[in-house]
Amino acid sequence: MIVSLPVAKKYLRLDGNDEDDVVRPLLRAAESLCMDIARMDETEFSSYGAMAKTAVLYTLAYFYEHRDEADHHALIVTLRNLLTGIRKEGF
C-alpha cells in the first residue's frame, strides 16, 4: 500500500474505527485509479513518494466526500494534471 490506513484516517480527520470498512475499499480504489492514470505498477508509482501519496490522498478524500454524487470525469482530469510530470506515455 502506498498510504496506510492510519495515515488515510488522519488525512480524513477520522477518529476511531467506525469508518474503517468504508475507508479501506475507497483507499484501494484511490490507489488503483492513481496508478492507472500514471500508468505504473505499485512499486514504480510508490517510488515517487510525496507525489504518489498526495495523489492517493486527494483521490481518497474525493471518493469519501462525494460517495453519492461523484463527478469521476472531473476527478480524472484533475489527477491527470496532478500526475502529468510522472505519467508514462503508455504501458
A tleap script that builds the chain and sets N, CA, C and O, in Angstrom:
source leaprc.protein.ff14SB
mol = sequence {
  NMET ILE VAL SER LEU PRO VAL ALA LYS LYS
  TYR LEU ARG LEU ASP GLY ASN ASP GLU ASP
  ASP VAL VAL ARG PRO LEU LEU ARG ALA ALA
  GLU SER LEU CYS MET ASP ILE ALA ARG MET
  ASP GLU THR GLU PHE SER SER TYR GLY ALA
  MET ALA LYS THR ALA VAL LEU TYR THR LEU
  ALA TYR PHE TYR GLU HIE ARG ASP GLU ALA
  ASP HIE HIE ALA LEU ILE VAL THR LEU ARG
  ASN LEU LEU THR GLY ILE ARG LYS GLU GLY
  CPHE
}
set mol.1.N position { 0.833 -1.189 0.000 }
set mol.1.CA position { 0.000 0.000 0.000 }
set mol.1.C position { 0.874 1.248 0.000 }
set mol.1.O position { 1.924 1.302 0.640 }
set mol.2.N position { 0.415 2.221 -0.722 }
set mol.2.CA position { 1.140 3.485 -0.822 }
set mol.2.C position { 0.848 4.359 0.387 }
set mol.2.O position { 1.728 5.058 0.890 }
set mol.3.N position { -0.396 4.312 0.849 }
set mol.3.CA position { -0.834 5.071 2.018 }
set mol.3.C position { -1.441 4.080 3.005 }
set mol.3.O position { -2.295 3.275 2.637 }
set mol.4.N position { -1.003 4.141 4.248 }
set mol.4.CA position { -1.536 3.237 5.263 }
set mol.4.C position { -2.911 3.720 5.736 }
set mol.4.O position { -3.261 4.889 5.576 }
set mol.5.N position { -3.670 2.809 6.314 }
set mol.5.CA position { -4.988 3.161 6.827 }
set mol.5.C position { -4.910 4.251 7.903 }
set mol.5.O position { -5.713 5.184 7.867 }
set mol.6.N position { -3.975 4.169 8.857 }
set mol.6.CA position { -3.896 5.243 9.857 }
set mol.6.C position { -3.599 6.617 9.239 }
set mol.6.O position { -4.154 7.626 9.676 }
set mol.7.N position { -2.734 6.655 8.236 }
set mol.7.CA position { -2.428 7.927 7.561 }
set mol.7.C position { -3.668 8.436 6.832 }
set mol.7.O position { -3.973 9.628 6.876 }
set mol.8.N position { -4.375 7.541 6.168 }
set mol.8.CA position { -5.589 7.918 5.452 }
set mol.8.C position { -6.641 8.464 6.405 }
set mol.8.O position { -7.278 9.477 6.117 }
set mol.9.N position { -6.825 7.795 7.543 }
set mol.9.CA position { -7.824 8.251 8.519 }
set mol.9.C position { -7.438 9.602 9.118 }
set mol.9.O position { -8.300 10.445 9.365 }
set mol.10.N position { -6.164 9.802 9.346 }
set mol.10.CA position { -5.713 11.098 9.863 }
set mol.10.C position { -5.982 12.188 8.836 }
set mol.10.O position { -6.440 13.272 9.196 }
set mol.11.N position { -5.704 11.917 7.560 }
set mol.11.CA position { -5.942 12.884 6.489 }
set mol.11.C position { -7.426 13.239 6.389 }
set mol.11.O position { -7.784 14.393 6.153 }
set mol.12.N position { -8.284 12.229 6.571 }
set mol.12.CA position { -9.725 12.450 6.523 }
set mol.12.C position { -10.292 12.982 7.842 }
set mol.12.O position { -11.479 13.290 7.941 }
set mol.13.N position { -9.435 13.083 8.837 }
set mol.13.CA position { -9.807 13.551 10.177 }
set mol.13.C position { -10.862 12.661 10.818 }
set mol.13.O position { -11.875 13.130 11.335 }
set mol.14.N position { -10.589 11.364 10.765 }
set mol.14.CA position { -11.488 10.379 11.348 }
set mol.14.C position { -10.857 9.807 12.607 }
set mol.14.O position { -9.691 9.410 12.605 }
set mol.15.N position { -11.627 9.770 13.668 }
set mol.15.CA position { -11.194 9.156 14.917 }
set mol.15.C position { -11.906 7.818 15.079 }
set mol.15.O position { -13.026 7.647 14.599 }
set mol.16.N position { -11.278 6.900 15.731 }
set mol.16.CA position { -11.903 5.607 15.976 }
set mol.16.C position { -11.883 4.722 14.750 }
set mol.16.O position { -11.250 5.025 13.739 }
set mol.17.N position { -12.601 3.614 14.872 }
set mol.17.CA position { -12.591 2.604 13.819 }
set mol.17.C position { -13.940 2.450 13.127 }
set mol.17.O position { -14.119 1.533 12.325 }
set mol.18.N position { -14.870 3.313 13.419 }
set mol.18.CA position { -16.223 3.185 12.873 }
set mol.18.C position { -16.270 3.218 11.354 }
set mol.18.O position { -17.107 2.544 10.754 }
set mol.19.N position { -15.404 3.974 10.725 }
set mol.19.CA position { -15.434 4.157 9.273 }
set mol.19.C position { -14.412 3.286 8.525 }
set mol.19.O position { -14.269 3.414 7.309 }
set mol.20.N position { -13.716 2.417 9.230 }
set mol.20.CA position { -12.670 1.604 8.593 }
set mol.20.C position { -13.200 0.789 7.417 }
set mol.20.O position { -12.533 0.679 6.389 }
set mol.21.N position { -14.385 0.222 7.561 }
set mol.21.CA position { -14.949 -0.597 6.486 }
set mol.21.C position { -15.333 0.227 5.268 }
set mol.21.O position { -15.494 -0.320 4.177 }
set mol.22.N position { -15.479 1.517 5.436 }
set mol.22.CA position { -15.745 2.420 4.315 }
set mol.22.C position { -14.436 2.899 3.705 }
set mol.22.O position { -14.301 2.958 2.483 }
set mol.23.N position { -13.483 3.238 4.545 }
set mol.23.CA position { -12.227 3.831 4.089 }
set mol.23.C position { -11.342 2.821 3.354 }
set mol.23.O position { -10.734 3.165 2.341 }
set mol.24.N position { -11.260 1.586 3.844 }
set mol.24.CA position { -10.365 0.588 3.221 }
set mol.24.C position { -10.623 0.408 1.727 }
set mol.24.O position { -9.686 0.538 0.940 }
set mol.25.N position { -11.859 0.112 1.301 }
set mol.25.CA position { -12.069 -0.066 -0.143 }
set mol.25.C position { -11.887 1.221 -0.935 }
set mol.25.O position { -11.440 1.183 -2.082 }
set mol.26.N position { -12.225 2.351 -0.340 }
set mol.26.CA position { -12.013 3.630 -1.030 }
set mol.26.C position { -10.524 3.891 -1.218 }
set mol.26.O position { -10.105 4.407 -2.254 }
set mol.27.N position { -9.726 3.537 -0.216 }
set mol.27.CA position { -8.275 3.707 -0.300 }
set mol.27.C position { -7.697 2.816 -1.400 }
set mol.27.O position { -6.861 3.265 -2.185 }
set mol.28.N position { -8.137 1.560 -1.462 }
set mol.28.CA position { -7.662 0.661 -2.523 }
set mol.28.C position { -8.062 1.187 -3.900 }
set mol.28.O position { -7.271 1.146 -4.842 }
set mol.29.N position { -9.284 1.675 -4.006 }
set mol.29.CA position { -9.756 2.223 -5.286 }
set mol.29.C position { -8.965 3.472 -5.664 }
set mol.29.O position { -8.633 3.663 -6.834 }
set mol.30.N position { -8.661 4.322 -4.684 }
set mol.30.CA position { -7.895 5.543 -4.937 }
set mol.30.C position { -6.500 5.200 -5.432 }
set mol.30.O position { -6.015 5.801 -6.390 }
set mol.31.N position { -5.854 4.239 -4.788 }
set mol.31.CA position { -4.511 3.836 -5.211 }
set mol.31.C position { -4.547 3.243 -6.619 }
set mol.31.O position { -3.697 3.555 -7.453 }
set mol.32.N position { -5.519 2.402 -6.872 }
set mol.32.CA position { -5.634 1.770 -8.185 }
set mol.32.C position { -5.866 2.812 -9.280 }
set mol.32.O position { -5.235 2.752 -10.335 }
set mol.33.N position { -6.755 3.753 -9.038 }
set mol.33.CA position { -7.029 4.795 -10.031 }
set mol.33.C position { -5.781 5.631 -10.300 }
set mol.33.O position { -5.465 5.917 -11.455 }
set mol.34.N position { -5.079 6.019 -9.259 }
set mol.34.CA position { -3.866 6.833 -9.433 }
set mol.34.C position { -2.798 6.076 -10.215 }
set mol.34.O position { -2.140 6.648 -11.084 }
set mol.35.N position { -2.625 4.798 -9.911 }
set mol.35.CA position { -1.635 4.000 -10.638 }
set mol.35.C position { -2.047 3.826 -12.096 }
set mol.35.O position { -1.201 3.846 -12.990 }
set mol.36.N position { -3.341 3.655 -12.335 }
set mol.36.CA position { -3.828 3.534 -13.721 }
set mol.36.C position { -3.575 4.812 -14.501 }
set mol.36.O position { -3.142 4.765 -15.652 }
set mol.37.N position { -3.840 5.943 -13.886 }
set mol.37.CA position { -3.637 7.224 -14.568 }
set mol.37.C position { -2.153 7.474 -14.822 }
set mol.37.O position { -1.775 7.983 -15.877 }
set mol.38.N position { -1.315 7.114 -13.852 }
set mol.38.CA position { 0.130 7.282 -14.023 }
set mol.38.C position { 0.717 6.209 -14.943 }
set mol.38.O position { 1.840 6.335 -15.431 }
set mol.39.N position { -0.063 5.159 -15.165 }
set mol.39.CA position { 0.366 4.024 -15.998 }
set mol.39.C position { 1.597 3.336 -15.415 }
set mol.39.O position { 2.590 3.090 -16.100 }
set mol.40.N position { 1.489 3.037 -14.118 }
set mol.40.CA position { 2.597 2.399 -13.398 }
set mol.40.C position { 2.060 1.322 -12.481 }
set mol.40.O position { 0.885 1.324 -12.114 }
set mol.41.N position { 2.950 0.387 -12.111 }
set mol.41.CA position { 2.581 -0.581 -11.088 }
set mol.41.C position { 2.854 0.042 -9.718 }
set mol.41.O position { 3.401 1.141 -9.627 }
set mol.42.N position { 2.478 -0.651 -8.680 }
set mol.42.CA position { 2.584 -0.092 -7.334 }
set mol.42.C position { 4.020 0.239 -6.938 }
set mol.42.O position { 4.265 1.276 -6.322 }
set mol.43.N position { 4.955 -0.613 -7.280 }
set mol.43.CA position { 6.350 -0.382 -6.914 }
set mol.43.C position { 6.884 0.897 -7.548 }
set mol.43.O position { 7.496 1.729 -6.878 }
set mol.44.N position { 6.647 1.039 -8.830 }
set mol.44.CA position { 7.146 2.221 -9.525 }
set mol.44.C position { 6.425 3.485 -9.054 }
set mol.44.O position { 7.062 4.511 -8.815 }
set mol.45.N position { 5.108 3.413 -8.921 }
set mol.45.CA position { 4.338 4.578 -8.503 }
set mol.45.C position { 4.737 5.028 -7.106 }
set mol.45.O position { 4.894 6.225 -6.863 }
set mol.46.N position { 4.902 4.085 -6.185 }
set mol.46.CA position { 5.257 4.454 -4.813 }
set mol.46.C position { 6.658 5.049 -4.720 }
set mol.46.O position { 6.977 5.726 -3.743 }
set mol.47.N position { 7.500 4.803 -5.732 }
set mol.47.CA position { 8.846 5.380 -5.722 }
set mol.47.C position { 8.814 6.904 -5.891 }
set mol.47.O position { 9.820 7.573 -5.652 }
set mol.48.N position { 7.686 7.445 -6.293 }
set mol.48.CA position { 7.549 8.897 -6.437 }
set mol.48.C position { 7.156 9.574 -5.126 }
set mol.48.O position { 6.870 10.771 -5.106 }
set mol.49.N position { 7.141 8.828 -4.057 }
set mol.49.CA position { 6.986 9.349 -2.707 }
set mol.49.C position { 5.843 10.305 -2.490 }
set mol.49.O position { 4.676 9.928 -2.586 }
set mol.50.N position { 6.189 11.570 -2.192 }
set mol.50.CA position { 5.187 12.567 -1.826 }
set mol.50.C position { 4.161 12.806 -2.929 }
set mol.50.O position { 2.983 13.019 -2.641 }
set mol.51.N position { 4.593 12.772 -4.180 }
set mol.51.CA position { 3.646 12.991 -5.273 }
set mol.51.C position { 2.618 11.876 -5.313 }
set mol.51.O position { 1.426 12.137 -5.471 }
set mol.52.N position { 3.063 10.641 -5.172 }
set mol.52.CA position { 2.148 9.499 -5.183 }
set mol.52.C position { 1.193 9.568 -3.998 }
set mol.52.O position { -0.011 9.367 -4.159 }
set mol.53.N position { 1.714 9.847 -2.822 }
set mol.53.CA position { 0.871 9.920 -1.624 }
set mol.53.C position { -0.140 11.053 -1.729 }
set mol.53.O position { -1.296 10.886 -1.340 }
set mol.54.N position { 0.276 12.191 -2.244 }
set mol.54.CA position { -0.630 13.323 -2.399 }
set mol.54.C position { -1.770 12.977 -3.343 }
set mol.54.O position { -2.927 13.290 -3.063 }
set mol.55.N position { -1.455 12.341 -4.448 }
set mol.55.CA position { -2.484 11.958 -5.419 }
set mol.55.C position { -3.459 10.957 -4.804 }
set mol.55.O position { -4.671 11.082 -4.984 }
set mol.56.N position { -2.947 9.980 -4.090 }
set mol.56.CA position { -3.809 8.971 -3.468 }
set mol.56.C position { -4.690 9.611 -2.400 }
set mol.56.O position { -5.888 9.334 -2.344 }
set mol.57.N position { -4.123 10.455 -1.561 }
set mol.57.CA position { -4.912 11.093 -0.505 }
set mol.57.C position { -5.969 12.029 -1.084 }
set mol.57.O position { -7.093 12.083 -0.585 }
set mol.58.N position { -5.613 12.761 -2.126 }
set mol.58.CA position { -6.593 13.637 -2.781 }
set mol.58.C position { -7.755 12.802 -3.324 }
set mol.58.O position { -8.921 13.149 -3.136 }
set mol.59.N position { -7.425 11.704 -3.997 }
set mol.59.CA position { -8.444 10.837 -4.579 }
set mol.59.C position { -9.304 10.199 -3.496 }
set mol.59.O position { -10.526 10.138 -3.625 }
set mol.60.N position { -8.670 9.727 -2.438 }
set mol.60.CA position { -9.405 9.151 -1.313 }
set mol.60.C position { -10.390 10.155 -0.732 }
set mol.60.O position { -11.553 9.826 -0.497 }
set mol.61.N position { -9.928 11.373 -0.502 }
set mol.61.CA position { -10.804 12.404 0.066 }
set mol.61.C position { -11.970 12.697 -0.872 }
set mol.61.O position { -13.100 12.889 -0.423 }
set mol.62.N position { -11.695 12.731 -2.169 }
set mol.62.CA position { -12.759 12.968 -3.148 }
set mol.62.C position { -13.783 11.837 -3.089 }
set mol.62.O position { -14.986 12.088 -3.027 }
set mol.63.N position { -13.306 10.594 -3.107 }
set mol.63.CA position { -14.211 9.446 -3.028 }
set mol.63.C position { -15.030 9.483 -1.739 }
set mol.63.O position { -16.233 9.224 -1.756 }
set mol.64.N position { -14.379 9.804 -0.631 }
set mol.64.CA position { -15.049 9.806 0.669 }
set mol.64.C position { -16.105 10.903 0.748 }
set mol.64.O position { -17.223 10.665 1.205 }
set mol.65.N position { -15.752 12.084 0.311 }
set mol.65.CA position { -16.669 13.226 0.410 }
set mol.65.C position { -17.794 13.195 -0.616 }
set mol.65.O position { -18.859 13.765 -0.380 }
set mol.66.N position { -17.574 12.539 -1.749 }
set mol.66.CA position { -18.558 12.542 -2.839 }
set mol.66.C position { -19.087 11.135 -3.116 }
set mol.66.O position { -19.269 10.756 -4.273 }
set mol.67.N position { -19.329 10.380 -2.080 }
set mol.67.CA position { -19.792 8.998 -2.250 }
set mol.67.C position { -21.093 8.912 -3.037 }
set mol.67.O position { -21.311 7.944 -3.766 }
set mol.68.N position { -21.949 9.899 -2.900 }
set mol.68.CA position { -23.264 9.835 -3.526 }
set mol.68.C position { -23.354 10.543 -4.866 }
set mol.68.O position { -24.184 10.179 -5.699 }
set mol.69.N position { -22.511 11.553 -5.093 }
set mol.69.CA position { -22.653 12.350 -6.318 }
set mol.69.C position { -21.306 12.699 -6.937 }
set mol.69.O position { -21.070 13.851 -7.302 }
set mol.70.N position { -20.442 11.735 -7.055 }
set mol.70.CA position { -19.098 11.973 -7.577 }
set mol.70.C position { -19.116 12.267 -9.079 }
set mol.70.O position { -19.854 11.644 -9.842 }
set mol.71.N position { -18.285 13.229 -9.480 }
set mol.71.CA position { -18.060 13.523 -10.890 }
set mol.71.C position { -16.701 12.929 -11.254 }
set mol.71.O position { -15.672 13.597 -11.154 }
set mol.72.N position { -16.713 11.681 -11.671 }
set mol.72.CA position { -15.463 10.971 -11.908 }
set mol.72.C position { -14.676 11.554 -13.073 }
set mol.72.O position { -13.448 11.467 -13.089 }
set mol.73.N position { -15.344 12.134 -14.026 }
set mol.73.CA position { -14.634 12.767 -15.140 }
set mol.73.C position { -13.773 13.928 -14.624 }
set mol.73.O position { -12.604 14.050 -14.990 }
set mol.74.N position { -14.350 14.764 -13.787 }
set mol.74.CA position { -13.604 15.895 -13.226 }
set mol.74.C position { -12.429 15.395 -12.377 }
set mol.74.O position { -11.342 15.971 -12.417 }
set mol.75.N position { -12.650 14.335 -11.620 }
set mol.75.CA position { -11.579 13.763 -10.798 }
set mol.75.C position { -10.436 13.265 -11.680 }
set mol.75.O position { -9.270 13.527 -11.386 }
set mol.76.N position { -10.756 12.561 -12.742 }
set mol.76.CA position { -9.720 12.019 -13.628 }
set mol.76.C position { -8.943 13.138 -14.315 }
set mol.76.O position { -7.725 13.046 -14.463 }
set mol.77.N position { -9.632 14.181 -14.730 }
set mol.77.CA position { -8.938 15.325 -15.344 }
set mol.77.C position { -7.974 15.948 -14.335 }
set mol.77.O position { -6.834 16.261 -14.677 }
set mol.78.N position { -8.423 16.127 -13.107 }
set mol.78.CA position { -7.566 16.697 -12.067 }
set mol.78.C position { -6.358 15.802 -11.806 }
set mol.78.O position { -5.236 16.294 -11.691 }
set mol.79.N position { -6.578 14.505 -11.713 }
set mol.79.CA position { -5.466 13.582 -11.462 }
set mol.79.C position { -4.478 13.550 -12.624 }
set mol.79.O position { -3.268 13.468 -12.408 }
set mol.80.N position { -4.979 13.613 -13.837 }
set mol.80.CA position { -4.054 13.663 -14.989 }
set mol.80.C position { -3.178 14.901 -14.920 }
set mol.80.O position { -1.987 14.844 -15.226 }
set mol.81.N position { -3.765 16.015 -14.521 }
set mol.81.CA position { -2.980 17.244 -14.379 }
set mol.81.C position { -1.986 17.133 -13.228 }
set mol.81.O position { -0.837 17.559 -13.349 }
set mol.82.N position { -2.427 16.567 -12.126 }
set mol.82.CA position { -1.557 16.410 -10.962 }
set mol.82.C position { -0.390 15.468 -11.259 }
set mol.82.O position { 0.732 15.699 -10.808 }
set mol.83.N position { -0.658 14.419 -12.010 }
set mol.83.CA position { 0.354 13.389 -12.261 }
set mol.83.C position { 1.055 13.537 -13.606 }
set mol.83.O position { 1.821 12.658 -14.000 }
set mol.84.N position { 0.809 14.627 -14.310 }
set mol.84.CA position { 1.370 14.789 -15.656 }
set mol.84.C position { 2.896 14.692 -15.682 }
set mol.84.O position { 3.458 14.221 -16.671 }
set mol.85.N position { 3.561 15.116 -14.643 }
set mol.85.CA position { 5.026 15.077 -14.611 }
set mol.85.C position { 5.607 13.679 -14.521 }
set mol.85.O position { 6.760 13.464 -14.894 }
set mol.86.N position { 4.830 12.726 -14.035 }
set mol.86.CA position { 5.345 11.373 -13.897 }
set mol.86.C position { 4.604 10.370 -14.775 }
set mol.86.O position { 5.022 9.217 -14.877 }
set mol.87.N position { 3.526 10.785 -15.401 }
set mol.87.CA position { 2.679 9.878 -16.182 }
set mol.87.C position { 3.429 9.373 -17.411 }
set mol.87.O position { 4.018 10.152 -18.160 }
set mol.88.N position { 3.397 8.079 -17.599 }
set mol.88.CA position { 4.040 7.455 -18.755 }
set mol.88.C position { 3.161 7.634 -19.981 }
set mol.88.O position { 1.943 7.766 -19.867 }
set mol.89.N position { 3.777 7.638 -21.145 }
set mol.89.CA position { 3.026 7.763 -22.391 }
set mol.89.C position { 2.175 6.535 -22.655 }
set mol.89.O position { 1.097 6.648 -23.239 }
set mol.90.N position { 2.629 5.385 -22.246 }
set mol.90.CA position { 1.892 4.145 -22.449 }
set mol.90.C position { 2.436 3.065 -21.550 }
set mol.90.O position { 3.493 3.224 -20.939 }
set mol.91.N position { 1.723 1.981 -21.470 }
set mol.91.CA position { 2.149 0.882 -20.600 }
set mol.91.C position { 3.335 0.156 -21.194 }
set mol.91.O position { 3.833 -0.801 -20.602 }
savepdb mol mol.pdb
quit
